Amino acid sequence: MADLLPNTAPSSPDEGEGGHGHVRQKATLKLVVGAIGIVFGDIGTSPLYAFRETFAGHHHLDLDPDHILGVISLMFWSMMLVVTLKYVSIIMRADNKGEGGSLALLALINGQTKTQRWSRGIVLLGVFATALFYGDSMITPAVSVLSAVEGIAVYNPNLAPMILPVAILILLGLFWIQGLGTNKVASLFGPIMLAYFVTIATLGLISIFQTPGILFALNPYWAFMFFVTDPLPAFLALGSVVLAVTGAEALYADMGHFGRSPIRVSWLAFVLPALMLNYMGQGALLFREGAPALDSPFYNLAPQWGQLPLVILATMAAIIASQAVISGAFSVTQQAIQLGFMPRLRISHTSASAAGQIYIPLINWGLMTMVILLVLVFRTSSNLTAAYGIAVTGAMFIDNLLLTVLLYRLWHWKWYYAAPLLAVFFLVDGAYLAANLTKVPDGGWFPLLIGFIVFTLLTTWSRGRRLVQDRLREAAMPIPVFVASAANSAVRVPGTAVFMTSTPDGVPHALLHNLKHNKVLHERVILLTVKIKDVPVVEDEGRAKLEDLGRGFFRLVLQYGFMQEPDVPAALKNVTGCGQAFKMMDTSFFLARQTLLPSAKPGMPLWREKIFAWMLRNAESAMEFFRLPTNRVVELGSQVEI
């Protein structure tokens, strides 16, 4: 996602897709191809396993014409309702300064919904959707690569023992190259996915010509009759049918990089037709050949001589889909850090020219470990699909709740317009979620477990930070009192001292400790707070807010968007109004490092306090996070009870 994307997004609502105005920038071929290569990798590889699993998965379905037509009809209308109507037509209108995704939507709603009764629930919903994404980002590479590599057993059954070793080697290589950056190969993703979609559409079309009756599946009658004649099997089949729309949220998440129009064009004019042609081609194949083709209707669409090239092409598509999810995990983690839901982590830039190309080692190696374990434990893509879907449907259901707030509180839709639409979305996504809950014993517990663990960590960090700030604020001295007393009593020395503080009021503890132990003050003292706003980007001209406190003391607030990375020295160069320009060799940065002492105070349960203390100890230092010069930083410690 973020570190794969071309820097071609519109820079303002007036220039392109951002904002809620009319779309003024026409989609270019380059953007459309780029969107096909990045946005649709996950949903594009679903034909490898989705249709097969509805008949041969954990809830077997009788292989007969009525069921084949019913399943394909469900897939088509799911794509139309969930992807085309819900995400492409409605949710993609809800951009936060051009950016999309669950956290961007959360920031947008939370920033404009100030009622406390709403705010806490909205935040928890958005955070849980983010937590579920991490479970999804572990399963997607495993199931995509494994299902693609399993094609070698279709080509030659004697090669079946090679599936696991080859899949693991591919995944190891995929995670290993993350630290090197993917900019050089990202330009190939669009053409490769273009070739992949053309190939699967062609194979499907050839099969449809042989059995044109499969086209009747586009009629919703067959989906309706599926539920009328076999309600329980139809309900259970939804757990596999939903695999056809996994990756739908990527359309919204990547909107800020490509713009609304290119994603819509590529979906409606290219990706959706290609997917449906392939699904109907697989159905037509089962019409003709029945159970013998069910081991892999995707690969059996190709003639014997074309199966090995198709395996190679599908494997490349699976790698691209996995790469997009991994990069998405980096991007979501960065947003979570900036919005205060995660401790600071080391973020490396893999490109000197593109700001969005980032690499987070802890996330990368953590994902790699879990993905390899998933492959070794579940061993086949069919087993993995039992774990796949719950995280996706859970996130989709949460998006419905956020969409409800969006329609009523922000867009002020009339209830008679919004209610029927929301009822359809809740009915569809609720049915998918309920059907996937039946797969919990077979592996669906995994993404739920990961989701609840990550949710606990995110909320613990957010709550712990708030408690620490409250405790420090309780003991803080009012700044006017301090300035008046310290300016008259302390010795002033040349230079500038910058005291970092998380709250823009009161005296920083580092300043009190420095005065207590060193008994001196610099000629110019800057009380610096870095704030992350509920918008993706804050322009340079609106970044700094300076307040003169008198007697050489200044309060400075630097504001950044949640998609930006703070660079304090660079921002200080543009600050005026507080004396001479900043020179790093004459500036000292004072940081406070808190040591937590878990206590019985009514803040958090003791076990959560211990988790928060562990997270705080392992957070990256503020010096690296804010890009402070290493030889100009002084750290002063203090102990805090929460």
Phi, psi and omega per residue, in radians:
M1 nan -1.717 -2.949
A2 -1.025 -0.725 -3.056
D3 -1.550 0.169 3.077
L4 -1.933 -0.108 -2.861
L5 -1.655 2.440 3.076
P6 -1.201 2.572 -3.129
N7 -1.436 1.208 -3.030
T8 -2.158 0.175 -3.125
A9 -1.252 2.612 3.086
P10 -1.103 2.504 -3.050
S11 -1.543 -0.225 3.109
S12 -2.746 2.816 3.139
P13 -1.012 -0.516 -3.108
D14 -1.311 -0.348 -3.071
E15 -1.644 -0.393 -3.036
G16 -2.881 -2.178 -2.880
E17 -1.544 -0.312 -3.083
G18 -1.155 2.835 3.091
G19 1.362 -3.016 -3.080
H20 -1.942 0.214 3.135
G21 -1.405 -3.032 3.132
H22 -1.246 2.554 3.098
V23 -1.257 2.096 -3.066
R24 -1.887 -0.406 -3.090
Q25 -1.694 2.082 -3.141
K26 -1.242 2.529 3.124
A27 -1.177 2.246 3.091
T28 -1.601 2.818 3.135
L29 -1.067 -0.641 -3.130
K30 -1.103 -0.755 3.135
L31 -1.176 -0.688 -3.139
V32 -1.126 -0.801 3.114
V33 -1.118 -0.715 3.103
G34 -1.073 -0.723 3.114
A35 -1.132 -0.698 3.100
I36 -1.062 -0.662 -3.098
G37 -1.306 -0.529 -3.039
I38 -1.864 -0.855 -2.951
V39 -1.276 -0.635 -2.926
F40 -1.815 0.284 3.140
G41 -1.109 -0.775 -3.088
D42 -1.167 -0.951 -3.121
I43 -1.193 -0.463 -3.128
G44 -1.249 -0.462 3.126
T45 -1.605 -0.015 3.123
S46 -1.039 -0.599 3.117
P47 -1.034 -0.291 3.109
L48 -1.085 -0.532 -3.007
Y49 -2.438 -0.384 -2.967
A50 -1.079 -0.889 -3.083
F51 -1.178 -0.703 3.132
R52 -1.056 -0.729 -3.036
E53 -1.187 -0.441 3.131
T54 -1.148 -0.460 -3.124
F55 -1.846 -0.612 -3.033
A56 -1.963 0.172 -3.099
G57 -1.411 -2.692 -3.062
H58 -1.251 -0.389 3.061
H59 -2.047 1.611 -3.044
H60 -1.115 2.492 3.136
L61 -2.139 2.365 -3.139
D62 -1.041 2.361 -3.098
L63 -1.556 1.576 3.094
D64 -2.432 2.872 -3.049
P65 -0.984 -0.711 -3.116
D66 -1.091 -0.742 -3.140
H67 -1.222 -0.670 3.113
I68 -1.081 -0.823 3.117
L69 -1.125 -0.672 -3.140
G70 -1.134 -0.737 -3.127
V71 -1.159 -0.802 -3.130
I72 -1.147 -0.646 3.083
S73 -1.104 -0.721 3.079
L74 -1.086 -0.733 3.128
M75 -1.096 -0.777 -3.109
F76 -1.109 -0.843 -3.081
W77 -1.298 -0.413 2.994
S78 -1.152 -0.765 3.102
M79 -1.094 -0.676 -3.126
M80 -1.204 -0.750 -3.083
L81 -1.383 -0.862 -3.027
V82 -1.356 -0.882 -3.044
V83 -1.450 -0.987 -3.006
T84 -1.228 -0.893 -3.068
L85 -1.361 -0.924 -3.013
K86 -1.225 -0.959 -3.041
Y87 -1.478 -0.918 -3.039
V88 -1.221 -0.719 -3.029
S89 -1.547 -0.562 -3.019
I90 -1.974 -1.070 -3.010
I91 -1.119 -0.572 -3.139
M92 -1.173 -0.195 3.014
R93 -1.319 -0.326 -3.079
A94 -1.630 1.258 3.122
D95 -1.691 2.597 3.069
N96 -1.793 1.625 -3.070
K97 0.957 0.670 3.105
G98 1.660 -0.243 -3.106
E99 -1.649 2.648 3.107
G100 -2.230 -3.068 -3.116
G101 1.908 2.848 -3.054
S102 -1.057 -0.762 -3.117
L103 -1.227 -0.630 3.088
A104 -1.151 -0.702 3.092
L105 -1.157 -0.706 3.095
L106 -1.061 -0.809 -3.141
A107 -1.103 -0.675 3.132
L108 -1.111 -0.876 -3.109
I109 -1.179 -0.790 -3.081
N110 -1.167 -0.547 3.138
G111 -1.256 -0.421 -3.099
Q112 -1.936 -0.064 3.120
T113 -1.990 1.647 -2.981
K114 -1.558 -0.159 -3.123
T115 -1.155 2.166 -3.074
Q116 -1.054 -0.570 -3.139
R117 -1.054 -0.579 3.125
W118 -1.503 -0.744 -2.870
S119 -1.026 -0.851 -3.067
R120 -1.088 -0.778 3.132
G121 -1.115 -0.691 3.134
I122 -1.111 -0.779 3.141
V123 -1.066 -0.789 -3.128
L124 -1.107 -0.680 3.101
L125 -1.095 -0.841 -3.136
G126 -1.096 -0.681 3.135
V127 -1.175 -0.696 3.135
F128 -1.179 -0.649 3.061
A129 -1.073 -0.696 3.091
T130 -1.131 -0.728 3.134
A131 -1.094 -0.705 3.111
L132 -1.114 -0.526 3.141
F133 -1.049 -0.633 -3.122
Y134 -1.146 -0.631 3.044
G135 -1.130 -0.718 3.107
D136 -1.122 -0.671 -3.099
S137 -1.240 -0.269 3.042
M138 -1.500 -0.658 -3.059
I139 -1.378 -0.657 -3.057
T140 -0.985 -0.888 3.115
P141 -1.069 -0.678 -3.095
A142 -1.135 -0.875 -3.065
V143 -1.277 -0.623 -3.121
S144 -1.163 -0.893 -3.106
V145 -1.181 -0.740 -3.106
L146 -1.130 -0.757 -3.136
S147 -1.161 -0.568 3.103
A148 -1.229 -0.786 -3.095
V149 -1.200 -0.477 3.129
E150 -1.076 -0.249 3.089
G151 -1.105 -0.394 3.142
I152 -1.183 -0.456 3.088
A153 -1.324 -0.467 3.048
V154 -1.237 -0.711 3.120
Y155 -1.170 -0.774 -3.138
N156 -2.585 1.830 -3.096
P157 -0.987 -0.436 -3.141
N158 -1.184 -0.275 -3.128
L159 -1.578 0.068 -3.091
A160 -0.966 -0.687 3.123
P161 -1.095 -0.263 -3.112
M162 -1.471 -0.171 -3.004
I163 -1.054 -0.939 -3.086
L164 -1.108 -0.864 3.134
P165 -1.031 -0.733 -3.133
V166 -1.139 -0.760 3.139
A167 -1.081 -0.744 -3.134
I168 -1.158 -0.718 3.105
L169 -1.078 -0.736 3.119
I170 -1.084 -0.775 -3.119
L171 -1.174 -0.704 3.086
L172 -1.060 -0.777 3.110
G173 -1.109 -0.677 -3.128
L174 -1.075 -0.797 -3.134
F175 -1.305 -0.521 -3.131
W176 -1.156 -0.647 -3.072
I177 -1.353 -0.132 -3.093
Q178 -1.046 -0.713 -3.121
G179 -1.198 -0.341 -3.141
L180 -1.493 -0.260 -3.085
G181 1.582 2.598 -3.082
T182 -2.044 0.277 -3.054
N183 -1.081 -0.665 -3.061
K184 -1.194 -0.603 -3.092
V185 -1.660 -0.254 -3.085
A186 -1.075 -0.519 -3.127
S187 -1.160 -0.314 3.130
L188 -1.510 -0.256 -3.021
F189 -1.090 -0.776 -3.132
G190 -1.032 -0.959 3.113
P191 -1.034 -0.668 3.133
I192 -1.131 -0.822 3.135
M193 -1.172 -0.568 3.072
L194 -1.071 -0.827 3.114
A195 -1.105 -0.670 3.134
Y196 -1.093 -0.860 -3.113
F197 -1.133 -0.692 3.103
V198 -1.096 -0.712 -3.124
T199 -1.137 -0.847 -3.086
I200 -1.217 -0.547 3.079
A201 -1.177 -0.717 -3.141
T202 -1.126 -0.783 3.114
L203 -1.071 -0.727 3.109
G204 -1.139 -0.698 -3.114
L205 -1.129 -0.720 3.112
I206 -1.058 -0.729 3.140
S207 -1.191 -0.654 3.128
I208 -1.123 -0.679 3.118
F209 -1.039 -0.571 3.140
Q210 -1.349 -0.498 3.140
T211 -2.391 1.317 -3.044
P212 -1.174 -0.253 3.126
G213 -1.074 -0.314 -3.134
I214 -1.130 -0.354 -3.130
L215 -1.115 -0.366 3.088
F216 -1.079 -0.315 -3.118
A217 -1.109 -0.354 3.121
L218 -1.207 -0.263 3.108
N219 -1.361 2.153 -3.130
P220 -1.089 -0.205 3.105
Y221 -0.955 -0.701 -3.065
W222 -1.232 -0.621 3.059
A223 -1.159 -0.730 3.134
F224 -1.104 -0.805 -3.121
M225 -1.179 -0.507 3.075
F226 -1.012 -0.780 -3.132
F227 -1.311 -0.534 -3.133
V228 -1.230 -0.764 -3.053
T229 -1.474 -0.620 -3.115
D230 -2.363 1.257 -3.019
P231 -1.063 -0.765 -3.108
L232 -1.209 -0.876 3.074
P233 -1.027 -0.623 3.125
A234 -1.144 -0.735 3.113
F235 -1.094 -0.794 3.139
L236 -1.150 -0.572 3.127
A237 -1.132 -0.441 3.122
L238 -1.032 -0.510 3.123
G239 -1.093 -0.467 3.075
S240 -1.719 -0.579 3.122
V241 -1.031 -0.628 -3.099
V242 -1.119 -0.339 3.093
L243 -1.080 -0.376 3.133
A244 -1.251 -0.305 -3.125
V245 -2.010 0.165 3.059
T246 -1.112 2.378 -3.070
G247 1.738 0.002 -3.118
A248 -1.090 -0.603 -3.088
E249 -1.210 -0.343 3.113
A250 -1.086 -0.517 3.100
L251 -1.038 -0.726 -3.124
Y252 -1.345 -0.715 -3.076
A253 -1.127 -0.605 -3.081
D254 -1.657 0.169 -3.111
M255 -1.048 -0.641 -3.102
G256 -1.162 -0.366 -3.110
H257 -1.582 -0.556 -3.071
F258 -1.979 -0.388 -3.059
G259 1.607 2.769 -3.051
R260 -1.157 -0.822 -3.011
S261 -1.146 -0.810 3.118
P262 -1.031 -0.657 3.121
I263 -1.177 -0.744 3.113
R264 -1.091 -0.789 -3.121
V265 -1.092 -0.840 -3.099
S266 -1.127 -0.610 3.124
W267 -1.242 -0.919 -3.026
L268 -1.263 -0.645 -3.030
A269 -1.619 -0.297 -3.008
F270 -2.339 -1.031 -2.981
V271 -1.209 -0.863 -3.141
L272 -1.015 -0.861 3.092
P273 -1.051 -0.692 -3.130
A274 -1.108 -0.774 -3.140
L275 -1.112 -0.798 -3.099
M276 -1.188 -0.636 3.070
L277 -1.059 -0.705 -3.126
N278 -1.229 -0.766 3.121
Y279 -1.077 -0.756 3.126
M280 -1.189 -0.576 3.059
G281 -1.113 -0.716 3.086
Q282 -1.117 -0.706 3.099
G283 -1.110 -0.731 3.108
A284 -1.091 -0.659 3.101
L285 -1.071 -0.767 3.125
L286 -1.199 -0.527 3.020
F287 -0.994 -0.754 -3.018
R288 -1.442 -0.742 -2.948
E289 -1.916 -0.316 3.083
G290 1.214 -2.560 -3.007
A291 -0.990 -0.632 -3.124
P292 -0.991 -0.454 -3.125
A293 -1.591 -0.055 -3.000
L294 -1.329 -0.292 3.135
D295 -1.057 -0.563 3.033
S296 -2.865 1.439 3.140
P297 -1.063 -0.423 3.107
F298 -1.141 -0.938 -3.107
Y299 -1.308 -0.492 3.131
N300 -1.264 -0.180 3.010
L301 -1.147 -0.492 -3.091
A302 -1.543 2.587 3.028
P303 -1.163 2.875 -3.083
Q304 -0.934 -0.781 -3.092
W305 -1.202 -0.340 -3.099
G306 -1.737 -0.038 -3.066
Q307 -1.244 -0.709 -3.141
L308 -1.149 -0.804 3.036
P309 -1.026 -0.618 3.114
L310 -1.173 -0.644 3.068
V311 -1.047 -0.777 -3.131
I312 -1.122 -0.789 -3.130
L313 -1.147 -0.753 3.134
A314 -1.157 -0.612 3.098
T315 -1.151 -0.711 3.078
M316 -1.109 -0.706 3.095
A317 -1.104 -0.692 3.118
A318 -1.149 -0.663 3.091
I319 -1.115 -0.729 3.126
I320 -1.126 -0.739 3.102
A321 -1.078 -0.726 3.132
S322 -1.168 -0.706 3.131
Q323 -1.064 -0.716 -3.141
A324 -1.115 -0.679 3.140
V325 -1.214 -0.723 3.117
I326 -1.088 -0.815 3.115
S327 -1.113 -0.614 3.070
G328 -1.095 -0.642 3.092
A329 -1.115 -0.684 3.071
F330 -1.083 -0.803 -3.092
S331 -1.129 -0.788 3.134
V332 -1.116 -0.681 3.120
T333 -1.110 -0.762 3.112
Q334 -1.051 -0.763 3.117
Q335 -1.106 -0.715 -3.140
A336 -1.121 -0.660 3.084
I337 -1.109 -0.822 -3.087
Q338 -1.159 -0.577 -3.130
L339 -1.506 0.021 3.026
G340 1.525 0.364 3.121
F341 -1.791 -0.103 3.126
M342 -2.427 2.626 3.030
P343 -1.206 2.852 3.112
R344 -1.093 2.322 3.077
L345 -2.144 2.729 3.131
R346 -1.235 2.149 3.140
I347 -2.059 2.128 3.131
S348 -1.822 2.528 3.087
H349 -1.724 2.186 -3.089
T350 -1.668 0.013 3.111
S351 -2.504 2.367 3.121
A352 -1.381 -0.309 -3.041
S353 -1.820 -0.461 -3.083
A354 -1.947 2.006 -3.051
A355 -1.162 -0.469 -3.058
G356 -1.395 -0.126 -3.093
Q357 -1.524 1.739 -3.063
I358 -2.187 2.850 3.135
Y359 -2.520 2.219 -3.142
I360 -2.038 1.797 -3.018
P361 -0.953 -0.797 -3.089
L362 -1.039 -0.769 3.127
I363 -1.169 -0.723 -3.103
N364 -1.071 -0.896 -3.069
W365 -1.294 -0.526 3.040
G366 -1.130 -0.788 3.087
L367 -1.087 -0.769 -3.110
M368 -1.032 -0.781 -3.134
T369 -1.047 -0.809 -3.099
M370 -1.206 -0.664 3.141
V371 -1.132 -0.781 3.125
I372 -1.110 -0.714 3.101
L373 -1.091 -0.706 3.103
L374 -1.049 -0.777 3.136
V375 -1.098 -0.757 -3.099
L376 -1.226 -0.594 -3.095
V377 -1.415 -0.812 -3.060
F378 -1.501 -0.545 2.939
R379 1.228 -0.531 3.107
T380 -2.282 2.709 3.123
S381 -1.161 -0.530 3.123
S382 -1.105 -0.728 3.089
N383 -1.159 -0.642 -3.109
L384 -1.211 -0.542 -3.128
T385 -1.140 -0.336 3.057
A386 -1.166 -0.536 3.107
A387 -1.544 -0.248 -3.065
Y388 -1.582 2.380 3.052
G389 2.098 -0.623 -3.101
I390 -1.157 -0.791 3.129
A391 -1.091 -0.716 -3.113
V392 -1.153 -0.867 -3.110
T393 -1.177 -0.583 3.071
G394 -1.095 -0.792 3.119
A395 -1.133 -0.678 3.115
M396 -1.121 -0.685 3.132
F397 -1.159 -0.699 3.093
I398 -1.123 -0.673 3.080
D399 -1.034 -0.595 3.074
N400 -1.086 -0.729 3.131
L401 -1.131 -0.753 3.093
L402 -1.141 -0.649 3.121
L403 -1.120 -0.622 3.098
T404 -1.036 -0.830 3.102
V405 -1.095 -0.696 -3.113
L406 -1.074 -0.835 -3.077
L407 -1.157 -0.729 -3.035
Y408 -1.507 -0.717 -2.999
R409 -1.619 -0.556 -3.079
L410 -1.792 -0.770 -3.095
W411 -1.633 -0.240 3.065
H412 0.986 0.805 3.064
W413 -1.203 2.586 3.002
K414 -1.180 2.505 -3.048
W415 -1.079 -0.558 -3.096
Y416 -1.315 -0.211 2.971
Y417 -1.566 -0.798 -3.020
A418 -1.320 -0.718 -3.017
A419 -1.032 -0.856 3.130
P420 -1.077 -0.683 -3.141
L421 -1.140 -0.813 3.132
L422 -1.132 -0.620 3.119
A423 -1.067 -0.727 3.107
V424 -1.109 -0.807 -3.113
F425 -1.110 -0.780 3.141
F426 -1.149 -0.652 3.118
L427 -1.126 -0.837 -3.099
V428 -1.160 -0.940 -3.089
D429 -1.198 -0.576 3.078
G430 -1.136 -0.694 3.102
A431 -1.137 -0.737 3.104
Y432 -1.089 -0.774 -3.137
L433 -1.112 -0.768 3.139
A434 -1.098 -0.718 3.130
A435 -1.132 -0.649 3.138
N436 -1.270 -0.447 3.100
L437 -1.138 -0.399 3.079
T438 -1.209 -0.254 -3.117
K439 -1.649 0.081 -3.113
V440 -0.984 -0.825 -3.131
P441 -1.125 -0.431 -3.067
D442 -1.597 0.079 3.138
G443 2.424 -0.225 3.124
G444 -1.152 -0.252 3.095
W445 -1.142 -0.440 -3.027
F446 -1.130 -0.972 3.140
P447 -1.114 -0.536 3.085
L448 -1.160 -0.724 3.113
L449 -1.090 -0.822 3.114
I450 -1.071 -0.735 -3.140
G451 -1.061 -0.788 -3.120
F452 -1.209 -0.624 3.092
I453 -1.125 -0.848 -3.130
V454 -1.136 -0.701 3.113
F455 -1.047 -0.733 3.113
T456 -1.099 -0.752 3.137
L457 -1.125 -0.782 -3.101
L458 -1.120 -0.804 -3.115
T459 -1.247 -0.581 3.089
T460 -1.113 -0.763 3.139
W461 -1.133 -0.775 -3.130
S462 -1.091 -0.792 3.135
R463 -1.169 -0.729 -3.135
G464 -1.094 -0.744 3.107
R465 -1.055 -0.724 -3.128
R466 -1.141 -0.691 3.133
L467 -1.157 -0.731 3.116
V468 -1.071 -0.787 3.135
Q469 -1.096 -0.668 3.110
D470 -1.132 -0.735 -3.141
R471 -1.139 -0.742 3.129
L472 -1.162 -0.640 -3.138
R473 -1.178 -0.595 3.129
E474 -1.083 -0.637 -3.082
A475 -1.652 0.025 -3.052
A476 -1.329 2.510 3.070
M477 -1.554 2.421 3.088
P478 -1.015 2.377 -3.031
I479 -1.120 -0.667 3.136
P480 -1.082 -0.677 3.122
V481 -1.118 -0.776 -3.129
F482 -1.110 -0.809 -3.106
V483 -1.046 -0.750 -3.106
A484 -1.146 -0.698 -3.095
S485 -1.423 -0.770 -3.053
A486 -1.224 -0.650 -3.096
A487 -1.109 -0.505 -3.112
N488 -1.553 -0.431 -3.005
S489 -1.803 -0.521 -3.030
A490 -1.553 2.642 3.047
V491 -1.332 2.305 3.124
R492 -1.699 2.336 -3.139
V493 -2.088 2.734 -3.102
P494 -1.127 2.697 3.050
G495 1.916 -3.061 -3.101
T496 -2.146 2.351 3.048
A497 -2.021 2.214 3.097
V498 -1.922 2.038 3.139
F499 -1.822 1.999 -3.142
M500 -1.358 2.332 3.128
T501 -2.512 2.489 -3.085
S502 -1.433 -0.281 -3.131
T503 -2.103 2.343 -3.097
P504 -1.456 0.608 3.061
D505 -2.637 2.669 -3.094
G506 1.397 3.033 -3.108
V507 -1.645 2.228 3.117
P508 -1.049 2.496 3.125
H509 -1.073 -0.600 3.133
A510 -1.079 -0.627 3.128
L511 -1.202 -0.735 3.106
L512 -1.103 -0.752 3.135
H513 -1.146 -0.723 -3.134
N514 -1.096 -0.775 -3.141
L515 -1.175 -0.645 -3.122
K516 -1.143 -0.727 -3.031
H517 -1.640 -0.656 -3.081
N518 -1.702 -0.347 3.057
K519 1.026 0.537 3.089
V520 -2.422 2.744 3.024
L521 -2.285 2.521 3.079
H522 -1.287 2.807 3.141
E523 -1.057 -0.655 3.110
R524 -2.140 2.168 -3.111
V525 -2.066 2.130 -3.137
I526 -1.927 2.118 3.028
L527 -1.663 1.849 -2.938
L528 -1.867 2.240 3.043
T529 -2.157 2.295 3.057
V530 -1.792 2.118 -3.122
K531 -1.967 2.435 3.053
I532 -1.828 2.118 -3.087
K533 -1.517 2.885 3.104
D534 -1.457 0.602 3.075
V535 -2.295 2.678 -3.092
P536 -1.137 -0.686 -3.011
V537 -2.403 2.383 2.972
V538 -1.966 2.149 -3.105
E539 -1.202 2.753 -3.062
D540 -1.010 -0.672 -3.067
E541 -1.197 -0.351 3.121
G542 -1.861 0.219 -3.015
R543 -1.337 -0.785 -2.966
A544 -1.796 2.345 2.997
K545 -2.180 2.059 -3.009
L546 -1.990 2.397 3.084
E547 -2.263 2.221 3.115
D548 -1.484 2.020 -3.128
L549 -1.609 -0.091 3.132
G550 1.606 2.681 3.038
R551 1.007 0.624 3.074
G552 1.495 0.104 3.119
F553 -1.785 2.412 -3.140
F554 -2.403 2.456 3.025
R555 -1.785 2.120 -3.100
L556 -2.144 2.227 3.070
V557 -2.043 2.132 3.071
L558 -1.819 2.228 -3.079
Q559 -1.939 2.350 3.105
Y560 -2.285 2.743 3.007
G561 -1.474 2.860 -3.070
F562 -1.292 -0.111 3.037
M563 -1.732 0.034 -3.098
Q564 -1.852 2.780 3.081
E565 -1.949 2.197 -3.100
P566 -1.109 2.367 3.041
D567 -2.319 1.585 -3.012
V568 -1.100 -0.856 3.137
P569 -1.006 -0.689 3.121
A570 -1.137 -0.689 -3.140
A571 -1.204 -0.645 -3.119
L572 -1.117 -0.512 3.137
K573 -1.095 -0.444 -3.099
N574 -1.697 0.023 -3.116
V575 -1.477 2.257 3.088
T576 -2.229 2.867 3.085
G577 1.723 0.121 3.127
C578 -2.311 0.645 3.125
G579 1.763 -2.709 -3.080
Q580 -1.174 2.805 -3.131
A581 -1.059 2.630 -3.131
F582 -1.266 2.319 3.005
K583 -2.113 2.182 -3.036
M584 -1.075 -0.560 -3.125
M585 -1.274 -0.267 3.093
D586 -1.880 0.162 -3.061
T587 -2.068 2.312 3.062
S588 -1.996 2.389 3.138
F589 -1.867 2.171 -3.130
F590 -1.893 2.156 -3.123
L591 -2.043 2.540 3.050
A592 -1.791 2.252 3.066
R593 -1.984 2.025 -3.097
Q594 -1.546 2.422 2.954
T595 -1.865 2.133 -3.054
L596 -1.485 2.425 3.045
L597 -2.042 1.735 3.132
P598 -0.974 2.372 -3.089
S599 -2.442 3.104 -3.117
A600 -1.562 0.220 3.114
K601 -1.106 2.604 -3.084
P602 -1.323 1.137 3.101
G603 -1.911 -1.168 3.072
M604 -2.380 2.773 3.000
P605 -1.004 2.646 -3.042
L606 -1.021 -0.658 -3.116
W607 -1.146 -0.595 3.104
R608 -1.296 -0.596 3.078
E609 -1.087 -0.678 3.128
K610 -1.186 -0.658 3.075
I611 -1.109 -0.774 3.137
F612 -1.089 -0.735 3.120
A613 -1.079 -0.709 3.100
W614 -1.107 -0.753 3.122
M615 -1.119 -0.691 -3.138
L616 -1.137 -0.705 3.130
R617 -1.119 -0.564 -3.049
N618 -1.710 0.068 3.106
A619 -1.250 2.635 3.071
E620 -1.165 2.565 -3.112
S621 -1.149 2.620 3.109
A622 -1.085 -0.496 -3.139
M623 -1.027 -0.827 -3.135
E624 -1.311 -0.668 -3.071
F625 -1.131 -0.706 -3.131
F626 -1.636 0.109 3.085
R627 1.045 0.750 3.119
L628 -1.398 2.561 3.106
P629 -1.123 2.227 -2.988
T630 -1.071 -0.540 -3.077
N631 -1.565 0.151 -3.119
R632 -2.163 0.344 -3.042
V633 -2.005 2.358 3.052
V634 -2.149 2.211 3.123
E635 -1.854 2.304 3.116
L636 -2.142 2.238 -3.041
G637 -1.670 2.744 3.047
S638 -2.655 2.820 3.133
Q639 -1.932 2.410 -3.081
V640 -2.309 2.331 3.023
E641 -1.729 2.292 3.067
I642 -2.082 nan nan
